[in-house]
């Protein structure tokens, strides 16, 4: 793990502005930021662990708990919420057999909420890994998951 951190720091530098990029690089490779990683990154940047954790927890794309192989993120921000986010989440929870924030027992999927995806005119919106889905109905969300993973 130390080598991943060192490589990321070498690539982006140790300035405070580089912190998010370094954390993103680690997540790209390790899927989440463990406590050990937060401590090591804090040491590299000469910050407190709380400061690094504070940065990580501000961004939904920097998880601090383990995630499954694939991450489904549903926009929780007000416009999508009003456009039917609750029904969407219920349908996805039923499809995956897991509650919001959870990971399926086979480790394949984690279901998370995220802040605005910049698709407010086309909500409700969700991401499956890096792919954005918009104007979703509950059935449409389930279909998107089926199609993305070839489960249909
Ligand atoms: S509020 Fe959901 S994409 Fe902006």
Backbone and ligand atoms as CSV (ligand in chain L), in Angstrom:
chain,resi,resn,atom,element,x,y,z
A,1,UNK,N,N,0.822,-1.203,0.000
A,1,UNK,CA,C,0.000,0.000,0.000
A,1,UNK,C,C,0.865,1.265,0.000
A,2,UNK,N,N,1.949,1.205,0.796
A,2,UNK,CA,C,2.838,2.380,0.858
A,2,UNK,C,C,3.322,2.771,-0.539
A,3,UNK,N,N,3.591,1.760,-1.376
A,3,UNK,CA,C,4.110,2.079,-2.713
A,3,UNK,C,C,3.051,2.778,-3.562
A,4,UNK,N,N,1.798,2.397,-3.413
A,4,UNK,CA,C,0.716,3.067,-4.162
A,4,UNK,C,C,0.632,4.532,-3.742
A,5,UNK,N,N,0.743,4.771,-2.450
A,5,UNK,CA,C,0.695,6.145,-1.943
A,5,UNK,C,C,1.883,6.943,-2.469
A,6,UNK,N,N,3.057,6.339,-2.379
A,6,UNK,CA,C,4.279,7.026,-2.843
A,6,UNK,C,C,4.185,7.355,-4.336
A,7,UNK,N,N,3.698,6.382,-5.109
A,7,UNK,CA,C,3.546,6.614,-6.562
A,7,UNK,C,C,2.581,7.769,-6.839
A,8,UNK,N,N,1.460,7.773,-6.113
A,8,UNK,CA,C,0.449,8.818,-6.313
A,8,UNK,C,C,1.026,10.181,-5.933
A,9,UNK,N,N,1.791,10.216,-4.846
A,9,UNK,CA,C,2.395,11.481,-4.404
A,9,UNK,C,C,3.443,11.944,-5.419
A,10,UNK,N,N,4.177,10.981,-5.962
A,10,UNK,CA,C,5.174,11.312,-6.978
A,10,UNK,C,C,4.482,11.932,-8.206
A,11,UNK,N,N,3.325,11.372,-8.551
A,11,UNK,CA,C,2.583,11.827,-9.736
A,11,UNK,C,C,1.925,13.210,-9.531
A,12,UNK,N,N,1.346,13.418,-8.344
A,12,UNK,CA,C,0.555,14.653,-8.136
A,12,UNK,C,C,1.200,15.677,-7.211
A,13,UNK,N,N,2.201,15.258,-6.476
A,13,UNK,CA,C,2.853,16.181,-5.556
A,13,UNK,C,C,2.248,16.130,-4.167
A,14,UNK,N,N,2.817,16.938,-3.267
A,14,UNK,CA,C,2.409,16.919,-1.861
A,14,UNK,C,C,1.710,18.195,-1.433
A,15,UNK,N,N,1.426,19.062,-2.403
A,15,UNK,CA,C,0.711,20.291,-2.039
A,15,UNK,C,C,-0.710,19.928,-1.648
A,16,UNK,N,N,-1.302,20.745,-0.811
A,16,UNK,CA,C,-2.661,20.487,-0.332
A,16,UNK,C,C,-3.645,20.294,-1.495
A,17,UNK,N,N,-3.441,21.059,-2.596
A,17,UNK,CA,C,-4.340,20.953,-3.756
A,17,UNK,C,C,-4.250,19.581,-4.421
A,18,UNK,N,N,-3.184,18.853,-4.149
A,18,UNK,CA,C,-3.008,17.546,-4.782
A,18,UNK,C,C,-3.688,16.429,-3.985
A,19,UNK,N,N,-4.175,16.774,-2.801
A,19,UNK,CA,C,-4.703,15.732,-1.907
A,19,UNK,C,C,-5.831,14.914,-2.545
A,20,UNK,N,N,-6.799,15.596,-3.141
A,20,UNK,CA,C,-7.938,14.875,-3.725
A,20,UNK,C,C,-7.461,13.966,-4.865
A,21,UNK,N,N,-6.553,14.465,-5.685
A,21,UNK,CA,C,-6.035,13.648,-6.795
A,21,UNK,C,C,-5.322,12.409,-6.270
A,22,UNK,N,N,-4.544,12.588,-5.216
A,22,UNK,CA,C,-3.832,11.443,-4.636
A,22,UNK,C,C,-4.844,10.437,-4.074
A,23,UNK,N,N,-5.850,10.935,-3.373
A,23,UNK,CA,C,-6.854,10.034,-2.797
A,23,UNK,C,C,-7.625,9.308,-3.904
A,24,UNK,N,N,-7.931,10.030,-4.967
A,24,UNK,CA,C,-8.651,9.406,-6.107
A,24,UNK,C,C,-7.803,8.305,-6.738
A,25,UNK,N,N,-6.529,8.561,-6.864
A,25,UNK,CA,C,-5.622,7.575,-7.454
A,25,UNK,C,C,-5.584,6.298,-6.586
A,26,UNK,N,N,-5.564,6.484,-5.298
A,26,UNK,CA,C,-5.542,5.326,-4.391
A,26,UNK,C,C,-6.852,4.546,-4.509
A,27,UNK,N,N,-7.979,5.278,-4.563
A,27,UNK,CA,C,-9.284,4.621,-4.687
A,27,UNK,C,C,-9.380,3.855,-6.008
A,28,UNK,N,N,-8.789,4.436,-7.062
A,28,UNK,CA,C,-8.804,3.771,-8.365
A,28,UNK,C,C,-8.184,2.376,-8.244
A,29,UNK,N,N,-7.158,2.282,-7.439
A,29,UNK,CA,C,-6.446,1.011,-7.331
A,29,UNK,C,C,-6.948,0.128,-6.193
A,30,UNK,N,N,-7.351,0.740,-5.086
A,30,UNK,CA,C,-7.703,-0.065,-3.905
A,30,UNK,C,C,-9.191,-0.047,-3.566
A,31,UNK,N,N,-9.973,0.704,-4.333
A,31,UNK,CA,C,-11.431,0.772,-4.171
A,31,UNK,C,C,-11.918,1.618,-2.998
A,32,UNK,N,N,-11.141,1.730,-1.925
A,32,UNK,CA,C,-11.551,2.578,-0.806
A,32,UNK,C,C,-10.328,3.003,-0.010
A,33,UNK,N,N,-10.557,3.953,0.915
A,33,UNK,CA,C,-9.464,4.490,1.724
A,33,UNK,C,C,-9.569,3.929,3.141
A,34,UNK,N,N,-8.721,2.985,3.445
A,34,UNK,CA,C,-8.752,2.387,4.785
A,34,UNK,C,C,-8.164,3.380,5.788
A,35,UNK,N,N,-8.326,3.065,7.059
A,35,UNK,CA,C,-7.780,3.929,8.109
A,35,UNK,C,C,-6.263,4.041,7.983
A,36,UNK,N,N,-5.617,2.909,7.702
A,36,UNK,CA,C,-4.153,2.911,7.540
A,36,UNK,C,C,-3.730,3.853,6.417
A,37,UNK,N,N,-4.509,3.827,5.327
A,37,UNK,CA,C,-4.187,4.695,4.188
A,37,UNK,C,C,-4.340,6.161,4.587
A,38,UNK,N,N,-5.425,6.460,5.284
A,38,UNK,CA,C,-5.650,7.858,5.701
A,38,UNK,C,C,-4.500,8.347,6.578
A,39,UNK,N,N,-4.034,7.472,7.471
A,39,UNK,CA,C,-2.917,7.833,8.356
A,39,UNK,C,C,-1.648,8.071,7.528
A,40,UNK,N,N,-1.371,7.163,6.588
A,40,UNK,CA,C,-0.154,7.293,5.776
A,40,UNK,C,C,-0.197,8.525,4.887
A,41,UNK,N,N,-1.365,8.778,4.285
A,41,UNK,CA,C,-1.494,9.960,3.422
A,41,UNK,C,C,-1.314,11.228,4.256
A,42,UNK,N,N,-1.899,11.228,5.441
A,42,UNK,CA,C,-1.759,12.385,6.333
A,42,UNK,C,C,-0.284,12.645,6.617
A,43,UNK,N,N,0.466,11.577,6.870
A,43,UNK,CA,C,1.898,11.713,7.155
A,43,UNK,C,C,2.616,12.323,5.939
A,44,UNK,N,N,2.293,11.801,4.749
A,44,UNK,CA,C,2.915,12.305,3.512
A,44,UNK,C,C,2.657,13.800,3.312
A,45,UNK,N,N,1.425,14.212,3.611
A,45,UNK,CA,C,1.028,15.609,3.359
A,45,UNK,C,C,1.265,16.522,4.560
A,46,UNK,N,N,1.778,15.902,5.633
A,46,UNK,CA,C,2.010,16.670,6.851
A,46,UNK,C,C,0.703,17.312,7.357
A,47,UNK,N,N,-0.358,16.509,7.319
A,47,UNK,CA,C,-1.670,16.941,7.805
A,47,UNK,C,C,-2.097,15.988,8.913
A,48,UNK,N,N,-3.162,16.326,9.610
A,48,UNK,CA,C,-3.692,15.372,10.588
A,48,UNK,C,C,-4.570,14.365,9.848
A,49,UNK,N,N,-4.739,13.202,10.438
A,49,UNK,CA,C,-5.603,12.184,9.832
A,49,UNK,C,C,-7.026,12.730,9.713
A,50,UNK,N,N,-7.432,13.524,10.684
A,50,UNK,CA,C,-8.780,14.104,10.661
A,50,UNK,C,C,-8.958,15.017,9.445
A,51,UNK,N,N,-7.930,15.743,9.098
A,51,UNK,CA,C,-8.015,16.625,7.923
A,51,UNK,C,C,-8.168,15.797,6.639
A,52,UNK,N,N,-7.408,14.719,6.558
A,52,UNK,CA,C,-7.493,13.869,5.359
A,52,UNK,C,C,-8.856,13.171,5.326
A,53,UNK,N,N,-9.296,12.685,6.480
A,53,UNK,CA,C,-10.614,12.044,6.550
A,53,UNK,C,C,-11.710,13.055,6.184
A,54,UNK,N,N,-11.562,14.268,6.657
A,54,UNK,CA,C,-12.535,15.320,6.359
A,54,UNK,C,C,-12.655,15.559,4.859
A,55,UNK,N,N,-11.534,15.571,4.186
A,55,UNK,CA,C,-11.539,15.737,2.728
A,55,UNK,C,C,-12.201,14.535,2.063
A,56,UNK,N,N,-11.789,13.346,2.479
A,56,UNK,CA,C,-12.331,12.125,1.864
A,56,UNK,C,C,-13.839,12.032,2.072
A,57,UNK,N,N,-14.295,12.330,3.259
A,57,UNK,CA,C,-15.720,12.156,3.551
A,57,UNK,C,C,-16.587,13.219,2.873
A,58,UNK,N,N,-15.968,14.290,2.412
A,58,UNK,CA,C,-16.715,15.333,1.709
A,58,UNK,C,C,-17.113,14.863,0.307
A,59,UNK,N,N,-16.296,14.011,-0.282
A,59,UNK,CA,C,-16.543,13.563,-1.654
A,59,UNK,C,C,-17.120,12.154,-1.668
A,60,UNK,N,N,-18.256,11.987,-2.371
A,60,UNK,CA,C,-18.845,10.639,-2.411
A,60,UNK,C,C,-18.001,9.655,-3.207
A,61,UNK,N,N,-17.039,10.176,-3.970
A,61,UNK,CA,C,-16.233,9.265,-4.775
A,61,UNK,C,C,-14.946,8.845,-4.068
A,62,UNK,N,N,-14.857,9.185,-2.804
A,62,UNK,CA,C,-13.686,8.770,-2.021
A,62,UNK,C,C,-14.161,7.970,-0.815
A,63,UNK,N,N,-14.639,6.741,-1.047
A,63,UNK,CA,C,-15.196,5.960,0.063
A,63,UNK,C,C,-14.148,5.586,1.114
A,64,UNK,N,N,-14.578,5.600,2.352
A,64,UNK,CA,C,-13.670,5.231,3.446
A,64,UNK,C,C,-14.065,3.881,4.053
A,65,UNK,N,N,-14.990,3.198,3.395
A,65,UNK,CA,C,-15.335,1.834,3.801
A,65,UNK,C,C,-15.243,0.953,2.558
A,66,UNK,N,N,-15.016,-0.346,2.752
A,66,UNK,CA,C,-14.849,-1.228,1.586
A,66,UNK,C,C,-16.074,-1.230,0.682
A,67,UNK,N,N,-15.843,-1.288,-0.617
A,67,UNK,CA,C,-16.928,-1.342,-1.600
A,67,UNK,C,C,-16.836,-2.651,-2.373
A,68,UNK,N,N,-17.946,-2.999,-3.008
A,68,UNK,CA,C,-17.955,-4.180,-3.859
A,68,UNK,C,C,-17.217,-3.909,-5.162
A,69,UNK,N,N,-17.190,-4.937,-5.993
A,69,UNK,CA,C,-16.531,-4.870,-7.289
A,69,UNK,C,C,-17.099,-3.725,-8.153
A,70,UNK,N,N,-18.410,-3.524,-8.065
A,70,UNK,CA,C,-19.100,-2.475,-8.818
A,70,UNK,C,C,-19.849,-1.575,-7.854
A,71,UNK,N,N,-19.873,-0.287,-8.172
A,71,UNK,CA,C,-20.563,0.649,-7.287
A,71,UNK,C,C,-21.685,1.346,-8.051
A,72,UNK,N,N,-22.883,1.266,-7.486
A,72,UNK,CA,C,-24.043,1.955,-8.051
A,72,UNK,C,C,-24.325,3.135,-7.134
A,73,UNK,N,N,-24.320,4.331,-7.723
A,73,UNK,CA,C,-24.531,5.537,-6.924
A,73,UNK,C,C,-25.784,6.246,-7.416
A,74,UNK,N,N,-26.714,6.480,-6.505
A,74,UNK,CA,C,-27.950,7.176,-6.866
A,74,UNK,C,C,-27.860,8.600,-6.332
A,75,UNK,N,N,-28.189,9.558,-7.185
A,75,UNK,CA,C,-28.147,10.958,-6.770
A,75,UNK,C,C,-29.169,11.206,-5.670
A,76,UNK,N,N,-28.705,11.805,-4.584
A,76,UNK,CA,C,-29.579,12.064,-3.430
A,76,UNK,C,C,-29.978,13.534,-3.328
A,77,UNK,N,N,-29.492,14.338,-4.258
A,77,UNK,CA,C,-29.725,15.777,-4.146
A,77,UNK,C,C,-31.177,16.119,-4.488
A,78,UNK,N,N,-31.619,17.283,-4.052
A,78,UNK,CA,C,-33.042,17.619,-3.991
A,78,UNK,C,C,-33.817,17.425,-5.292
A,79,UNK,N,N,-33.247,17.797,-6.430
A,79,UNK,CA,C,-34.002,17.692,-7.684
A,79,UNK,C,C,-34.306,16.225,-8.006
A,80,UNK,N,N,-33.312,15.380,-7.879
A,80,UNK,CA,C,-33.539,13.950,-8.131
A,80,UNK,C,C,-34.432,13.351,-7.047
A,81,UNK,N,N,-34.291,13.843,-5.847
A,81,UNK,CA,C,-35.133,13.360,-4.757
A,81,UNK,C,C,-36.600,13.616,-5.100
A,82,UNK,N,N,-36.873,14.821,-5.590
A,82,UNK,CA,C,-38.252,15.172,-5.936
A,82,UNK,C,C,-38.730,14.469,-7.206
A,83,UNK,N,N,-37.792,14.034,-8.020
A,83,UNK,CA,C,-38.157,13.382,-9.284
A,83,UNK,C,C,-38.365,11.869,-9.120
A,84,UNK,N,N,-38.263,11.375,-7.885
A,84,UNK,CA,C,-38.566,9.958,-7.677
A,84,UNK,C,C,-37.410,9.096,-7.217
A,85,UNK,N,N,-36.413,9.726,-6.625
A,85,UNK,CA,C,-35.236,8.970,-6.156
A,85,UNK,C,C,-35.600,7.856,-5.158
A,86,UNK,N,N,-36.571,8.131,-4.280
A,86,UNK,CA,C,-36.927,7.127,-3.253
A,86,UNK,C,C,-37.419,5.826,-3.881
A,87,UNK,N,N,-38.286,5.951,-4.874
A,87,UNK,CA,C,-38.841,4.768,-5.546
A,87,UNK,C,C,-37.728,4.020,-6.298
A,88,UNK,N,N,-36.835,4.808,-6.869
A,88,UNK,CA,C,-35.696,4.226,-7.587
A,88,UNK,C,C,-34.850,3.376,-6.637
A,89,UNK,N,N,-34.548,3.969,-5.490
A,89,UNK,CA,C,-33.710,3.278,-4.515
A,89,UNK,C,C,-34.410,1.998,-4.041
A,90,UNK,N,N,-35.715,2.067,-3.786
A,90,UNK,CA,C,-36.441,0.870,-3.338
A,90,UNK,C,C,-36.340,-0.244,-4.371
A,91,UNK,N,N,-36.500,0.115,-5.652
A,91,UNK,CA,C,-36.445,-0.902,-6.707
A,91,UNK,C,C,-35.050,-1.515,-6.797
A,92,UNK,N,N,-34.029,-0.684,-6.657
A,92,UNK,CA,C,-32.647,-1.198,-6.748
A,92,UNK,C,C,-32.324,-2.067,-5.529
A,93,UNK,N,N,-32.765,-1.607,-4.357
A,93,UNK,CA,C,-32.532,-2.398,-3.140
A,93,UNK,C,C,-33.166,-3.786,-3.287
A,94,UNK,N,N,-34.381,-3.804,-3.830
A,94,UNK,CA,C,-35.086,-5.078,-4.013
A,94,UNK,C,C,-34.339,-5.946,-5.032
A,95,UNK,N,N,-33.902,-5.317,-6.112
A,95,UNK,CA,C,-33.187,-6.054,-7.160
A,95,UNK,C,C,-31.907,-6.691,-6.616
A,96,UNK,N,N,-31.138,-5.907,-5.848
A,96,UNK,CA,C,-29.841,-6.396,-5.369
A,96,UNK,C,C,-29.937,-7.165,-4.052
A,97,UNK,N,N,-31.057,-6.989,-3.356
A,97,UNK,CA,C,-31.200,-7.646,-2.050
A,97,UNK,C,C,-30.295,-7.014,-1.012
A,98,UNK,N,N,-30.092,-5.713,-1.124
A,98,UNK,CA,C,-29.209,-5.011,-0.189
A,98,UNK,C,C,-29.770,-3.610,0.059
A,99,UNK,N,N,-29.579,-3.108,1.259
A,99,UNK,CA,C,-30.058,-1.760,1.591
A,99,UNK,C,C,-29.026,-0.719,1.159
A,100,UNK,N,N,-29.485,0.533,1.045
A,100,UNK,CA,C,-28.604,1.650,0.706
A,100,UNK,C,C,-27.383,1.662,1.629
A,101,UNK,N,N,-26.214,1.768,1.050
A,101,UNK,CA,C,-24.974,1.784,1.830
A,101,UNK,C,C,-24.363,0.399,1.962
A,102,UNK,N,N,-25.119,-0.609,1.556
A,102,UNK,CA,C,-24.648,-1.979,1.736
A,102,UNK,C,C,-23.983,-2.567,0.497
A,103,UNK,N,N,-23.376,-3.719,0.715
A,103,UNK,CA,C,-22.717,-4.468,-0.357
A,103,UNK,C,C,-23.324,-5.864,-0.397
A,104,UNK,N,N,-23.579,-6.368,-1.585
A,104,UNK,CA,C,-24.171,-7.704,-1.710
A,104,UNK,C,C,-23.227,-8.748,-1.104
A,105,UNK,N,N,-23.800,-9.859,-0.660
A,105,UNK,CA,C,-22.986,-10.863,0.041
A,105,UNK,C,C,-21.905,-11.465,-0.862
A,106,UNK,N,N,-22.109,-11.428,-2.179
A,106,UNK,CA,C,-21.068,-11.955,-3.072
A,106,UNK,C,C,-19.998,-10.893,-3.385
A,107,UNK,N,N,-20.162,-9.703,-2.815
A,107,UNK,CA,C,-19.168,-8.648,-3.007
A,107,UNK,C,C,-19.216,-7.994,-4.380
A,108,UNK,N,N,-20.242,-8.276,-5.161
A,108,UNK,CA,C,-20.281,-7.732,-6.525
A,108,UNK,C,C,-20.781,-6.291,-6.604
A,109,UNK,N,N,-21.721,-5.902,-5.720
A,109,UNK,CA,C,-22.323,-4.582,-5.825
A,109,UNK,C,C,-22.368,-3.854,-4.488
A,110,UNK,N,N,-22.071,-2.575,-4.557
A,110,UNK,CA,C,-22.303,-1.690,-3.412
A,110,UNK,C,C,-23.264,-0.616,-3.891
A,111,UNK,N,N,-24.256,-0.317,-3.068
A,111,UNK,CA,C,-25.243,0.705,-3.411
A,111,UNK,C,C,-25.017,1.918,-2.510
A,112,UNK,N,N,-24.727,3.056,-3.143
A,112,UNK,CA,C,-24.444,4.272,-2.389
A,112,UNK,C,C,-25.250,5.447,-2.928
A,113,UNK,N,N,-25.386,6.466,-2.091
A,113,UNK,CA,C,-25.954,7.728,-2.550
A,113,UNK,C,C,-24.792,8.638,-2.918
A,114,UNK,N,N,-25.081,9.585,-3.775
A,114,UNK,CA,C,-24.052,10.553,-4.134
A,114,UNK,C,C,-24.686,11.930,-4.245
A,115,UNK,N,N,-23.862,12.950,-4.247
A,115,UNK,CA,C,-24.378,14.299,-4.479
A,115,UNK,C,C,-24.637,14.489,-5.968
A,116,UNK,N,N,-25.159,15.634,-6.310
A,116,UNK,CA,C,-25.567,15.962,-7.680
A,116,UNK,C,C,-24.561,15.488,-8.730
A,117,UNK,N,N,-25.084,14.843,-9.760
A,117,UNK,CA,C,-24.243,14.336,-10.843
A,117,UNK,C,C,-24.224,15.285,-12.037
A,118,UNK,N,N,-24.814,16.476,-11.843
A,118,UNK,CA,C,-24.839,17.445,-12.942
A,118,UNK,C,C,-25.864,17.099,-14.011
A,119,UNK,N,N,-26.836,16.307,-13.645
A,119,UNK,CA,C,-27.877,15.885,-14.592
A,119,UNK,C,C,-29.255,16.278,-14.068
A,120,UNK,N,N,-29.321,17.395,-13.379
A,120,UNK,CA,C,-30.546,17.790,-12.676
A,120,UNK,C,C,-31.763,17.885,-13.597
A,121,UNK,N,N,-31.563,18.302,-14.833
A,121,UNK,CA,C,-32.689,18.410,-15.768
A,121,UNK,C,C,-33.168,17.039,-16.223
A,122,UNK,N,N,-32.374,16.043,-15.950
A,122,UNK,CA,C,-32.683,14.700,-16.444
A,122,UNK,C,C,-32.802,13.664,-15.327
A,123,UNK,N,N,-33.168,14.125,-14.158
A,123,UNK,CA,C,-33.260,13.205,-13.032
A,123,UNK,C,C,-34.520,12.371,-13.072
A,124,UNK,N,N,-34.576,11.362,-12.221
A,124,UNK,CA,C,-33.511,10.955,-11.314
A,124,UNK,C,C,-32.339,10.296,-12.048
A,125,UNK,N,N,-31.153,10.501,-11.484
A,125,UNK,CA,C,-29.938,10.017,-12.139
A,125,UNK,C,C,-29.161,9.068,-11.237
A,126,UNK,N,N,-28.431,8.166,-11.864
A,126,UNK,CA,C,-27.547,7.273,-11.104
A,126,UNK,C,C,-26.324,6.940,-11.945
A,127,UNK,N,N,-25.324,6.437,-11.271
A,127,UNK,CA,C,-24.109,5.974,-11.934
A,127,UNK,C,C,-23.956,4.491,-11.666
A,128,UNK,N,N,-23.576,3.765,-12.699
A,128,UNK,CA,C,-23.108,2.394,-12.476
A,128,UNK,C,C,-21.629,2.461,-12.823
A,129,UNK,N,N,-20.799,2.314,-11.834
A,129,UNK,CA,C,-19.364,2.584,-11.970
A,129,UNK,C,C,-19.202,3.989,-12.561
A,130,UNK,N,N,-18.684,4.136,-13.796
A,130,UNK,CA,C,-18.488,5.482,-14.336
A,130,UNK,C,C,-19.574,5.897,-15.334
A,131,UNK,N,N,-20.563,5.065,-15.550
A,131,UNK,CA,C,-21.570,5.359,-16.572
A,131,UNK,C,C,-22.815,6.015,-15.958
A,132,UNK,N,N,-23.243,7.100,-16.575
A,132,UNK,CA,C,-24.383,7.850,-16.039
A,132,UNK,C,C,-25.681,7.392,-16.690
A,133,UNK,N,N,-26.725,7.269,-15.874
A,133,UNK,CA,C,-28.071,6.960,-16.367
A,133,UNK,C,C,-29.004,8.060,-15.889
A,134,UNK,N,N,-29.873,8.512,-16.783
A,134,UNK,CA,C,-30.753,9.627,-16.438
A,134,UNK,C,C,-32.212,9.291,-16.731
A,135,UNK,N,N,-33.094,10.192,-16.277
A,135,UNK,CA,C,-34.542,10.059,-16.476
A,135,UNK,C,C,-35.017,8.647,-16.145
A,136,UNK,N,N,-34.571,8.163,-15.018
A,136,UNK,CA,C,-34.863,6.769,-14.680
A,136,UNK,C,C,-36.213,6.595,-13.997
A,137,UNK,N,N,-36.879,5.539,-14.353
A,137,UNK,CA,C,-38.028,5.063,-13.590
A,137,UNK,C,C,-37.474,3.922,-12.737
A,138,UNK,N,N,-38.220,3.446,-11.734
A,138,UNK,CA,C,-37.733,2.296,-10.976
A,138,UNK,C,C,-37.444,1.095,-11.891
A,139,UNK,N,N,-38.358,0.824,-12.816
A,139,UNK,CA,C,-38.147,-0.306,-13.739
A,139,UNK,C,C,-36.950,-0.041,-14.651
A,140,UNK,N,N,-36.774,1.217,-15.051
A,140,UNK,CA,C,-35.649,1.580,-15.912
A,140,UNK,C,C,-34.317,1.388,-15.204
A,141,UNK,N,N,-34.272,1.678,-13.912
A,141,UNK,CA,C,-33.038,1.503,-13.141
A,141,UNK,C,C,-32.673,0.021,-13.058
A,142,UNK,N,N,-33.690,-0.806,-12.805
A,142,UNK,CA,C,-33.452,-2.252,-12.719
A,142,UNK,C,C,-32.988,-2.779,-14.081
A,143,UNK,N,N,-33.623,-2.286,-15.144
A,143,UNK,CA,C,-33.242,-2.707,-16.492
A,143,UNK,C,C,-31.799,-2.277,-16.807
A,144,UNK,N,N,-31.437,-1.064,-16.384
A,144,UNK,CA,C,-30.074,-0.578,-16.625
A,144,UNK,C,C,-29.059,-1.485,-15.929
A,145,UNK,N,N,-29.377,-1.886,-14.720
A,145,UNK,CA,C,-28.468,-2.792,-13.986
A,145,UNK,C,C,-28.382,-4.136,-14.704
A,146,UNK,N,N,-29.541,-4.660,-15.108
A,146,UNK,CA,C,-29.564,-5.938,-15.844
A,146,UNK,C,C,-28.710,-5.856,-17.101
A,147,UNK,N,N,-28.897,-4.794,-17.860
A,147,UNK,CA,C,-28.167,-4.649,-19.122
A,147,UNK,C,C,-26.674,-4.444,-18.888
A,148,UNK,N,N,-26.345,-3.597,-17.913
A,148,UNK,CA,C,-24.932,-3.306,-17.658
A,148,UNK,C,C,-24.177,-4.582,-17.289
A,149,UNK,N,N,-24.800,-5.416,-16.511
A,149,UNK,CA,C,-24.106,-6.609,-16.026
A,149,UNK,C,C,-24.496,-7.879,-16.779
A,150,UNK,N,N,-25.256,-7.698,-17.861
A,150,UNK,CA,C,-25.659,-8.861,-18.647
A,150,UNK,C,C,-26.482,-9.840,-17.855
A,151,UNK,N,N,-27.341,-9.296,-16.984
A,151,UNK,CA,C,-28.153,-10.164,-16.110
A,151,UNK,C,C,-29.530,-10.413,-16.717
A,152,UNK,N,N,-29.855,-9.678,-17.798
A,152,UNK,CA,C,-31.210,-9.776,-18.349
A,152,UNK,C,C,-31.449,-11.117,-19.027
L,1,LIG,S1,S,-29.892,16.757,-8.444
L,1,LIG,FE1,FE,-29.542,14.782,-9.235
L,1,LIG,S2,S,-28.201,15.121,-10.872
L,1,LIG,FE2,FE,-28.430,17.072,-9.992
